[in-house]
């Protein structure tokens, strides 16, 4: 059984970025988007015009400085490998409790269509929250170049002002 991480969140968070479930490499490293080929952190640093770093604490600090929280839809699951298609017997995280504890969350960004799909299946969209779905930062999503993904992810600059 794979078990996801607690959210990176604080009382100032207004935007919540949701993935599906950490990859096996992320679980091994105990870091969100920990696989070296995943483009999530590179995208985040580029969006906010900051120099990329591999220091995880600095990555977290960058998110929090822009009032961005990070979590996954899936709390735990079974499955071999890191692909979203490998997720089996999943259970969702407790979003009711999260929204109760962090009432400033007003925007949710899905980091893939699959995370949106799981969220809709287990949670459902709330009328008081704005939702966006961005292209997956995984390099398995090769339909778009990094530059094309970055254009879409630039949305973060508008909603975190």
C-alpha positions as CSV (number, residue, x, y, z in Angstrom):
1,X,0.0,0.0,0.0
2,X,1.4,3.4,-1.0
3,X,0.6,6.3,1.3
4,X,0.7,9.9,0.2
5,X,2.2,12.9,2.0
6,X,0.4,15.4,4.2
7,X,-0.3,18.7,2.4
8,X,2.2,21.5,2.2
9,X,-0.2,24.2,3.5
10,X,-0.5,27.1,5.9
11,X,-3.2,29.5,7.0
12,X,-2.2,32.0,4.3
13,X,-2.8,29.5,1.4
14,X,-5.4,30.5,-1.2
15,X,-4.4,28.3,-4.1
16,X,-4.2,24.5,-3.8
17,X,-2.4,22.5,-6.5
18,X,-3.5,18.9,-6.6
19,X,-1.7,15.9,-8.1
20,X,-2.9,12.4,-8.0
21,X,-0.4,10.4,-6.0
22,X,3.4,10.7,-5.4
23,X,5.6,8.7,-7.7
24,X,7.6,5.9,-6.3
25,X,10.7,8.1,-6.5
26,X,8.9,10.9,-4.7
27,X,7.8,8.4,-2.0
28,X,11.4,7.2,-1.7
29,X,12.8,10.7,-1.4
30,X,9.8,11.9,0.7
31,X,9.4,15.0,-1.5
32,X,6.6,16.1,-3.7
33,X,7.5,15.8,-7.4
34,X,10.8,14.2,-6.5
35,X,11.6,12.5,-9.7
36,X,14.4,14.3,-11.5
37,X,12.6,14.3,-14.8
38,X,9.3,15.7,-13.5
39,X,9.0,19.3,-14.6
40,X,6.8,20.6,-11.7
41,X,9.5,22.5,-9.8
42,X,11.1,23.8,-12.9
43,X,7.8,25.1,-14.0
44,X,7.1,26.7,-10.6
45,X,10.4,28.4,-10.5
46,X,10.1,29.6,-14.1
47,X,6.5,31.0,-13.5
48,X,7.8,33.1,-10.6
49,X,11.1,34.1,-12.4
50,X,13.2,32.5,-9.7
51,X,16.4,30.5,-10.1
52,X,15.7,26.8,-9.8
53,X,17.2,25.0,-6.8
54,X,17.3,21.4,-5.7
55,X,16.9,22.3,-2.0
56,X,13.5,21.0,-1.1
57,X,13.0,23.5,1.8
58,X,13.5,26.3,-0.7
59,X,11.0,24.8,-3.1
60,X,8.4,24.7,-0.3
61,X,9.3,28.2,0.7
62,X,8.7,29.5,-2.8
63,X,5.2,27.9,-2.9
64,X,4.3,29.3,0.5
65,X,5.6,32.8,-0.4
66,X,2.9,32.9,-3.1
67,X,0.2,31.4,-0.9
68,X,0.2,28.1,-2.8
69,X,-0.6,24.8,-1.1
70,X,0.3,21.4,-2.5
71,X,-1.4,18.0,-2.0
72,X,-2.6,14.9,-3.8
73,X,-6.2,13.8,-4.3
74,X,-5.3,10.2,-3.4
75,X,-4.5,9.4,0.2
76,X,-3.4,5.8,-0.4
77,X,-3.5,3.2,-3.1
78,X,-2.0,0.0,-4.5
79,X,-0.3,-0.4,-7.9
80,X,3.0,-1.1,-9.5
81,X,4.9,1.8,-10.9
82,X,4.3,5.5,-10.9
83,X,1.9,6.0,-13.8
84,X,-1.6,7.2,-12.9
85,X,-3.0,4.3,-14.8
86,X,-1.3,2.0,-12.3
87,X,-3.4,3.4,-9.4
88,X,-5.7,0.7,-7.9
89,X,-7.9,0.5,-4.8
90,X,-7.4,4.1,-4.1
91,X,-8.8,6.2,-1.2
92,X,-9.2,9.9,-1.4
93,X,-7.8,12.4,1.1
94,X,-10.2,14.2,3.5
95,X,-11.0,17.4,1.7
96,X,-13.9,18.4,3.9
97,X,-11.5,18.6,6.8
98,X,-8.9,20.4,4.7
99,X,-11.4,23.1,3.6
100,X,-12.6,23.4,7.2
101,X,-9.1,24.0,8.5
102,X,-8.0,26.2,5.6
103,X,-11.0,28.3,4.6
104,X,-9.0,30.7,2.5
105,X,-8.5,28.1,-0.3
106,X,-10.5,29.6,-3.2
107,X,-8.7,28.2,-6.2
108,X,-7.8,24.6,-7.0
109,X,-5.4,23.8,-9.8
110,X,-5.2,20.2,-11.0
111,X,-1.7,19.3,-12.2
112,X,-3.2,16.8,-14.6
113,X,-6.5,15.6,-16.1
114,X,-6.3,12.5,-14.0
115,X,-6.1,14.4,-10.7
116,X,-9.2,16.3,-11.8
117,X,-10.9,13.0,-12.6
118,X,-10.1,11.5,-9.2
119,X,-11.2,14.7,-7.4
120,X,-14.5,14.8,-9.3
121,X,-15.1,11.1,-8.5
122,X,-14.4,11.3,-4.8
123,X,-15.0,14.9,-3.8
124,X,-16.9,16.9,-6.4
125,X,-16.5,20.5,-7.3
126,X,-17.7,23.1,-4.9
127,X,-19.4,26.2,-6.3
128,X,-17.4,28.6,-4.2
129,X,-14.0,27.3,-5.5
130,X,-12.5,28.2,-8.9
131,X,-10.9,25.2,-10.7
132,X,-8.3,25.0,-13.4
133,X,-6.7,22.0,-15.1
134,X,-3.1,22.4,-16.3
135,X,-1.0,20.1,-18.4
136,X,0.8,17.4,-16.4
137,X,4.4,18.3,-15.5
138,X,5.4,14.7,-16.1
139,X,7.8,14.1,-19.0
140,X,5.5,11.2,-19.8
141,X,3.2,14.0,-21.1
142,X,5.3,14.5,-24.2
143,X,2.6,16.1,-26.3
144,X,3.6,19.5,-25.0
145,X,7.1,21.0,-24.8
146,X,8.3,22.6,-21.5
147,X,7.7,26.0,-23.1
148,X,4.2,25.1,-24.0
149,X,3.5,23.8,-20.5
150,X,5.0,26.9,-19.0
151,X,2.6,29.1,-21.0
152,X,-0.3,27.3,-19.4
153,X,1.2,27.3,-15.9
154,X,1.8,31.1,-16.1
155,X,-1.8,31.2,-14.9
156,X,-0.4,31.0,-11.4
157,X,1.0,34.5,-11.7
158,X,-2.4,35.9,-12.3
159,X,-4.2,34.1,-9.6
160,X,-1.6,34.6,-6.8
161,X,-1.4,38.4,-7.1
